[in-house]
Structure formats: C-alpha cells, structure tokens
C-alpha cells in the first residue's frame, strides 16, 4: 500500500522500493531477489517489536 509505513521484522522502518508477491505479501526491492525480505505493517508486528517501530516512526517524523 502506498503511503502506509512498512517495517522489517525487527521493527525498523523501511523506506526503499517494495514489490507485492502473488500471495499479497510485501517485500523489499522493486523486484524479487534472493535478498528480498518480507515487510510488515505496524499491526502485524509482535507487541514488543511494535514499540520499537513506533519509536522509529516518531524519530522519522521529527526529522521532517
């Protein structure tokens, strides 16, 4: 989804190019490669990791 933040499984904010797989998963990179990683929306992250992601979002927002 455009305009919706995506996160790596560790909760770090991902700002690069993404692509959507046939099953609907969003991965890193414009097209799929061996190094592509699955990305998550905030609500999909475990609670502990979600806290880290919220902090990353707030820090990013403060930069703007």
C-alpha positions as CSV (number, residue, x, y, z in Angstrom):
1,X,0.0,0.0,0.0
2,X,1.3,3.4,-0.9
3,X,1.5,5.9,2.0
4,X,1.4,3.2,4.7
5,X,4.7,2.6,6.5
6,X,6.4,-0.8,6.2
7,X,8.7,-2.4,8.7
8,X,11.3,-5.1,8.8
9,X,10.7,-8.0,11.3
10,X,13.0,-6.2,13.8
11,X,10.7,-3.1,13.8
12,X,13.0,-0.9,11.7
13,X,11.2,1.4,9.3
14,X,11.7,0.6,5.6
15,X,11.7,3.5,3.2
16,X,13.0,1.8,0.0
17,X,11.3,0.3,-3.0
18,X,8.9,-2.6,-2.5
19,X,7.0,-5.1,-4.5
20,X,4.0,-7.3,-3.8
21,X,4.1,-11.0,-4.1
22,X,1.2,-13.1,-5.6
23,X,0.0,-14.1,-2.1
24,X,-0.2,-10.4,-1.1
25,X,3.0,-10.1,1.0
26,X,5.1,-7.0,0.5
27,X,8.8,-7.5,0.2
28,X,11.9,-5.2,-0.1
29,X,13.2,-4.2,-3.6
30,X,11.5,-3.3,-6.8
31,X,11.5,-6.9,-7.9
32,X,12.1,-10.2,-6.1
33,X,15.7,-11.4,-5.5
34,X,17.4,-13.8,-3.1
35,X,18.0,-10.9,-0.7
36,X,14.4,-9.6,-0.6
37,X,12.9,-9.5,2.9
38,X,9.2,-9.7,3.9
39,X,7.9,-6.4,5.2
40,X,5.1,-5.9,7.8
41,X,2.5,-3.3,8.7
42,X,2.6,-1.9,12.2
43,X,-0.3,-4.0,13.4
44,X,1.3,-7.2,12.1
45,X,4.4,-6.9,14.3
46,X,4.6,-8.6,17.8
47,X,3.8,-6.2,20.6
48,X,7.4,-5.8,21.8
49,X,8.7,-5.1,18.3
50,X,5.7,-2.7,17.6
51,X,7.1,-0.4,20.4
52,X,10.4,-0.2,18.6
53,X,8.6,0.5,15.3
54,X,6.6,3.3,16.9
55,X,9.8,4.9,18.2
56,X,11.3,4.7,14.7
57,X,8.2,6.3,13.2
58,X,8.3,9.2,15.7
59,X,12.0,9.8,15.1
60,X,11.4,9.9,11.4
61,X,8.5,12.3,11.8
62,X,10.7,14.6,13.9
63,X,13.2,14.8,11.1
64,X,10.6,16.3,8.7
